[in-house]
Each structure stands twice: as C-alpha cells, then as structure tokens.
Amino acid sequence: MLESSVSGTRLEPLAPQLTPLMPEFLADIELETAPKAKTLAEREMRTDVLIIGAGPTGLACAIEAQKIGLKVIVLEKGCLVNSLFHYPANMVFFTTPELLEIGDIPFTTAQQKPTREEALEYYRKVAEHYALDVRQYEWVKTVVGEDGDFSITATDRAGRPHDYHTKKVIVATGYYDLSNKLGIPGEELPKVSHYYGEPHPYYDTDVLVIGGKNSAAIAALDLWRHGARVTLVHREAQLHHHVKYWIKPDLENRIKSGEIEAYFNSWVQEIGVDHVVINTPRGPVRLKNDFVLAMIGYHPDYDFLRSMGIELSGQQNRPVCDPVSLESNVKGIYVAGVIVAGSRTNEIFIENGRFHGKQIAADLKLKLKP
Ligand SMILES: Cc1cc2nc3c(=O)[nH]c(=O)nc-3n(C[C@H](O)[C@H](O)[C@H](O)COP(=O)(O)OP(=O)(O)OC[C@H]3O[C@@H](n4cnc5c(N)ncnc54)[C@H](O)[C@@H]3O)c2cc1C
C-alpha cells in the first residue's frame, strides 16, 4: 500500500498494464473483473420535509423529522457542516462536547473541549449513522408555493438547476456566509478578509485585527504566537465582556507588555495598499500594514428569508415565527438555528439551536401524518 502525501489516504498500487506478452487467459480474467459502468440511480425529488442548510441545526432537524417517520431531504450549498469547515483551522470549541451533541449520539473527546477537526468527524458520523439524505453542493435559490406544496430550485456546482417538491420547508441557513462590513475606503482590497483561517501566511507581516470579541481576540493571539506583528483596533474602551475567561487575560497581558499593540476607542478610517489610518482619541495614526482581518461578525441572509415571504421584525431582523413551533409567518415554512435570533447572533449557538429540531418535529407530527 502507498500513502498519499497530500491527503493521507491509502492508495492501492497501480494495476499492472496488460501487454501483448501477457498470456491470453490472464487477459480474459482481467477483462471479466474490470468494474462495470454504473448507472446513476434516479434521485427522489419529492419529499415531506426539505431542509435548507446542513449545519448542526439542519442535521438535528433532519434527524428529528426522520424519527417521526417523515421523508427528509437536506440541501446544502457547501459541504456537510460547511460553516464549521470554514472556521479557523486550529480552533478549539468554547463548548464541551456533550453540548454539541445531536440525535442522542455521544460526542467524546480526549481533551475537555473539541477541536474543529473532531467536530467535523462527529457530524459526519452522525449523518452516516442516521443515513441522512444530505445533498451537498446544492444551493437553494428559490422557494415558492404554499403549505403542503412548495417548489424549490437549487443549483449544483455546475450551475445546473434541480427542482424539488416538498410539503414543508425548514430554513437553517446560519449566518457565517455574510460578513458585517466596515463601510470604509479600501475594504474591497484583496489584503482585507473577514475570515481568519490559519496563522502561517501572516508570518513576519504587519497585521491589523479589527474587533474586540472572541474571534478578534483569538486571531490576534494566534497570529502573534506565529510570528506576525499584530495591532488590534476596537471601537470600545476595552475587550468585550463576552471574551472567554481563558482568552481575555492572555490578550490583555500581551497588550500590557507591548507585544501586541492595541488602540481602544478607535476605528479604522481608511485602508490603503501598504498602510491603514486609524482614528484614535489622540488623533489619526497611520500605520504600515500588509493585511487586515476585520473580525466584526456576520449576519443571516435577510434577503433570502424575505424572498420566501418571511417577515423580519424591527431593528434586529428576527424572523417572525411562533416561539414554540418555530413556524414562520408563512405557513409550512419553519426557521431554525442561529437565524432565529436575527442580528443577535450571540443568542443562539449550537448549544441551544440543536433543540430546534425537536420543537419543529413536534409540530410536524401534528400537521403531517407520517
Ligand atoms: C469561530 C466560531 C466559533 C464558534 N464556537 C462555538 C462553540 O464553541 N459553541 C457553540 O455552541 N457555538 C459556537 N459557534 C457558533 C456556532 O457555530 C453557530 O451558532 C452554529 O454553526 C449555527 O448553526 P446553524 O446550523 O444554525 O448554522 P450553520 O452552522 O451556519 O449552518 C448553516 C448551513 O446552511 C448552508 N446554507 C446557507 N444558505 C444556503 C442555501 N441557500 N442553500 C443551501 N445551503 C445553505 C451553509 O452553507 C451552512 O452549512 C462558533 C462560531 C464561530 C464563528
């Protein structure tokens, strides 16, 4: 067996080539054992419940609806638990594993808190265990129709449309795809990102981290520990009180010692190719800069929700829904997971969003006869 250096997966040695020197009877055996061309099974496009989004919540909803005997299809525009896949490569969850569990499948980890990799493994195994019908790389673009008879169009990786029909819809589309914007000149430069992956590309460069919550704090520390010169800018007077108790003092001590430079009560005024201008209480400061990480949060796709007729309430853009069944103002369309909190994305996490599946399934049980 050979080991692939890229993926670590095992590769079988290459099959020997058939040559004219090979005895005829051996050639026959090879031909007979060659894999037969497979025809793709016709995909079912009609279902009781169609779930949009295969995040932890979407998966929990699928499991609970399946448990009461309903046919369920999950459409996911990326890979399984796509948001978690795009989280920082070396991240460790804040939450202990049992609080991330869905479908009563235990999640055990060697350390107190799971890593991103362990979480990806866990949700893969759960999807496999329940044989969930998750159709990855299918991006839902439109939902039309009415309770009991919805038509949904999704496009695949090649942009080909696929039409589904369903009695009920559960929207569990999360918030990680749309970043909050600074709205300043230079934000569109390629050196600016609203997502932090891993520290290596930033080694020996000047990085500005914008924000004062967990994501900004974690990125600033990780970058500094891997050889970047880090400046932190936050518009408040201090780090947010939500920053975890094991992260906050670490960062505060780095700031106190001058290892990480920090500007509080300050905001970025402009981003240039090689510099940034920060408005500080002492006046504008111009800094040499290679990269900007704007860790200022994310928000649900409000336009997508509105396109289905879901109303959003007041300033916080919470979808109008029954707080118990989570059925929205559009009969037959349910909302689940972090989107239920609108712009208050720190109110619902995996820890509490995972229970939305049970709430919705209880209502589906009353309304659909499995
Ligand atoms: C860095 C970081 C660390 C975190 N740590 C924790 C933690 O320790 N504990 C905790 O409980 N929470 C944590 N959270 C929050 C948690 O990850 C989210 O609250 C959670 O993922 C929300 O789950 P969800 O299923 O509602 O949405 P998501 O996980 O975002 O899933 C939504 C899915 O819908 C898909 N999708 C979106 N639009 C469409 C469409 N039109 N068609 C098809 N698919 C679509 C997306 O690709 C995505 O896979 C963390 C968040 C971040 C950013």
Ligand as a Chemical Component Dictionary entry (heavy atoms), coordinates in Angstrom:
data_LIG
# 
_chem_comp.id                   LIG 
_chem_comp.type                 NON-POLYMER 
_chem_comp.pdbx_formal_charge   0 
_chem_comp.three_letter_code    LIG 
# 
loop_
_chem_comp_atom.comp_id 
_chem_comp_atom.atom_id 
_chem_comp_atom.alt_atom_id 
_chem_comp_atom.type_symbol 
_chem_comp_atom.charge 
_chem_comp_atom.model_Cartn_x 
_chem_comp_atom.model_Cartn_y 
_chem_comp_atom.model_Cartn_z 
_chem_comp_atom.pdbx_ordinal 
LIG C1  C1  C 0 -15.208 30.802 15.244 1  
LIG C2  C2  C 0 -16.513 30.339 15.834 2  
LIG C3  C3  C 0 -16.522 29.524 16.956 3  
LIG C4  C4  C 0 -17.737 29.072 17.499 4  
LIG N1  N1  N 0 -17.720 28.275 18.605 5  
LIG C5  C5  C 0 -18.873 27.805 19.119 6  
LIG C6  C6  C 0 -18.891 26.968 20.263 7  
LIG O1  O1  O 0 -17.860 26.673 20.867 8  
LIG N2  N2  N 0 -20.081 26.507 20.705 9  
LIG C7  C7  C 0 -21.266 26.811 20.091 10 
LIG O2  O2  O 0 -22.324 26.328 20.536 11 
LIG N3  N3  N 0 -21.289 27.631 19.017 12 
LIG C8  C8  C 0 -20.126 28.144 18.525 13 
LIG N4  N4  N 0 -20.136 28.977 17.436 14 
LIG C9  C9  C 0 -21.432 29.366 16.847 15 
LIG C10 C10 C 0 -21.987 28.219 16.010 16 
LIG O3  O3  O 0 -21.031 27.671 15.185 17 
LIG C11 C11 C 0 -23.179 28.678 15.188 18 
LIG O4  O4  O 0 -24.097 29.299 16.027 19 
LIG C12 C12 C 0 -23.815 27.450 14.514 20 
LIG O5  O5  O 0 -22.986 26.956 13.493 21 
LIG C13 C13 C 0 -25.162 27.768 13.982 22 
LIG O6  O6  O 0 -25.686 26.591 13.453 23 
LIG P1  P1  P 0 -26.722 26.625 12.257 24 
LIG O7  O7  O 0 -26.955 25.211 11.891 25 
LIG O8  O8  O 0 -27.855 27.487 12.638 26 
LIG O9  O9  O 0 -25.945 27.398 11.093 27 
LIG P2  P2  P 0 -24.646 26.974 10.293 28 
LIG O10 O10 O 0 -23.785 26.070 11.074 29 
LIG O11 O11 O 0 -24.051 28.235 9.789  30 
LIG O12 O12 O 0 -25.240 26.130 9.085  31 
LIG C14 C14 C 0 -25.952 26.728 8.038  32 
LIG C15 C15 C 0 -25.689 25.936 6.770  33 
LIG O13 O13 O 0 -26.574 26.391 5.744  34 
LIG C16 C16 C 0 -25.880 26.401 4.498  35 
LIG N5  N5  N 0 -26.605 27.317 3.607  36 
LIG C17 C17 C 0 -26.758 28.659 3.736  37 
LIG N6  N6  N 0 -27.539 29.140 2.750  38 
LIG C18 C18 C 0 -27.900 28.086 1.971  39 
LIG C19 C19 C 0 -28.698 27.941 0.796  40 
LIG N7  N7  N 0 -29.316 28.986 0.245  41 
LIG N8  N8  N 0 -28.829 26.700 0.251  42 
LIG C20 C20 C 0 -28.234 25.627 0.816  43 
LIG N9  N9  N 0 -27.462 25.708 1.936  44 
LIG C21 C21 C 0 -27.308 26.914 2.505  45 
LIG C22 C22 C 0 -24.481 26.868 4.894  46 
LIG O14 O14 O 0 -23.527 26.511 3.925  47 
LIG C23 C23 C 0 -24.284 26.136 6.237  48 
LIG O15 O15 O 0 -23.687 24.870 6.082  49 
LIG C24 C24 C 0 -18.953 29.454 16.903 50 
LIG C25 C25 C 0 -18.950 30.296 15.782 51 
LIG C26 C26 C 0 -17.753 30.743 15.255 52 
LIG C27 C27 C 0 -17.781 31.670 14.058 53 
# 
loop_
_chem_comp_bond.comp_id 
_chem_comp_bond.atom_id_1 
_chem_comp_bond.atom_id_2 
_chem_comp_bond.value_order 
_chem_comp_bond.pdbx_ordinal 
LIG C1  C2  SING 1  
LIG C2  C3  SING 2  
LIG C2  C26 DOUB 3  
LIG C3  C4  DOUB 4  
LIG C4  N1  SING 5  
LIG C4  C24 SING 6  
LIG N1  C5  DOUB 7  
LIG C5  C6  SING 8  
LIG C5  C8  SING 9  
LIG C6  O1  DOUB 10 
LIG C6  N2  SING 11 
LIG N2  C7  SING 12 
LIG C7  O2  DOUB 13 
LIG C7  N3  SING 14 
LIG N3  C8  DOUB 15 
LIG C8  N4  SING 16 
LIG N4  C9  SING 17 
LIG N4  C24 SING 18 
LIG C9  C10 SING 19 
LIG C10 O3  SING 20 
LIG C10 C11 SING 21 
LIG C11 O4  SING 22 
LIG C11 C12 SING 23 
LIG C12 O5  SING 24 
LIG C12 C13 SING 25 
LIG C13 O6  SING 26 
LIG O6  P1  SING 27 
LIG P1  O7  DOUB 28 
LIG P1  O8  SING 29 
LIG P1  O9  SING 30 
LIG O9  P2  SING 31 
LIG P2  O10 DOUB 32 
LIG P2  O11 SING 33 
LIG P2  O12 SING 34 
LIG O12 C14 SING 35 
LIG C14 C15 SING 36 
LIG C15 O13 SING 37 
LIG C15 C23 SING 38 
LIG O13 C16 SING 39 
LIG C16 N5  SING 40 
LIG C16 C22 SING 41 
LIG N5  C17 SING 42 
LIG N5  C21 SING 43 
LIG C17 N6  DOUB 44 
LIG N6  C18 SING 45 
LIG C18 C19 SING 46 
LIG C18 C21 DOUB 47 
LIG C19 N7  SING 48 
LIG C19 N8  DOUB 49 
LIG N8  C20 SING 50 
LIG C20 N9  DOUB 51 
LIG N9  C21 SING 52 
LIG C22 O14 SING 53 
LIG C22 C23 SING 54 
LIG C23 O15 SING 55 
LIG C24 C25 DOUB 56 
LIG C25 C26 SING 57 
LIG C26 C27 SING 58 
# 
